[in-house]
Amino acid sequence: MKLGLALKPHLWNNERLALARQLGCDSIVAWVPLPAGDGVWHTEDLACLKSQVNKHGMELAAIENPHPAHWDKILLGEDGRDEQLEKFAQTIKNMGEAGIHCLGYNFSIVGVQGHWREANNRDGRGGAGVKSFDVTKIPISELPNNQNVWFNTTLEHRSPIGTIPPATEDEVWERLKYFLKHILPVAEKAGVILAAHPEDPPVKELRKMGRFLRNTQNFEKLVTTFPSKYNCIEFCQGTFAEMYDADVIAAIHKFGSMKKIAYVHFRNVSSRLPSFNEVFIDDGYVDMIEAIKAYKEVEFDGVIIPDHTPVVTSDAPWDTGMAFGLGYIRACLQMVDR
């Protein structure tokens, strides 16, 4: 297993890449690393990202999430999705040419939303800031504005008038199947794994939008409907731990034995739904030592990254929190590799 770190565009620089290597990382995951441009991420730009990571002695293991403007019509099943699919396919081909062999994606209309407390609420251990979710406080009746597709992103090419039409869970599944039917064959030829992230929070509906990838049963449906080895899971352990019927160790064994785990978000939470806090990696209800042992038992050899670290008291809270997470994971990996 390899140790990695995810970097968003505002965090992407040589200093943090150097820090990642100093803290023991082998790999980097690039979170939406390029602007929307003309709807395609081009080979030369992708190759530059990879080269920059390589110069620091690491590999660019995956890109996490396409730009929202690249696939809003795909997510919503709107007119124009076939044109977006053609451009999306070209991005996949370009990733393969650049030597980047995994794309993590979140097939979600509204993304991570709900009743999240402010990050500075200081309810965590020692007064650390943690995010919280409570299913009873979801703004269920609020439809997103027509421009706000995925993680509250404002897409300027969409009309500001009106709201996004509601969608059922079955409708979202049909759209996901349509996406994979067209893109998976391209990914297979390009040698690029498509890795699906679970809905976070994993509730059935959020703001009148169905949430298909919300439980282990639906993930099993995903990987058996499309049994290609390039159709995998971005295994966000924190989100699997949030699910109503969560059994994280069993899920690792299930999907790990099927060789369907592309890479791992190694995160812990205080409890399952209906409510939870995103706590420190060593402070949740999941036994993280047992989780690492489970990955070892299924012979998972991919990348593990920390995720959603609490806000700590520091001049550099993100860096400090991630350093804690990386150190914890590195120690766990060394333990099971003895």
Secondary structure, DSSP 4 states (H G I P E B T S, - for coil): -EEEEEE-GGG-SHHHHHHHHHTT--EEEEES-S--TTSS--HHHHHHHHHHHHTTT-EEEEEE---GGGTHHHHHT-TTHHHHHHHHHHHHHHHHHHT--EEEE---SS-S-SSPPPTT---SGGG-B--EEEGGG--TT-PPBTTB-STT-B-TTS-SSSBPPPB-HHHHHHHHHHHHHHHHHHHHHHT-EEEEPPPSS--SEETTEE-SS-SHHHHHHHHHHS--TTEEEEEEHHHHHHSTT--HHHHHHHHHHTT-EEEEEE---SS-TTEEE---TTSSSS-HHHHHHHHHHTT--SEEEE-SPPBPSSSSHHHHHHHHHHHHHHHHHHHHT-
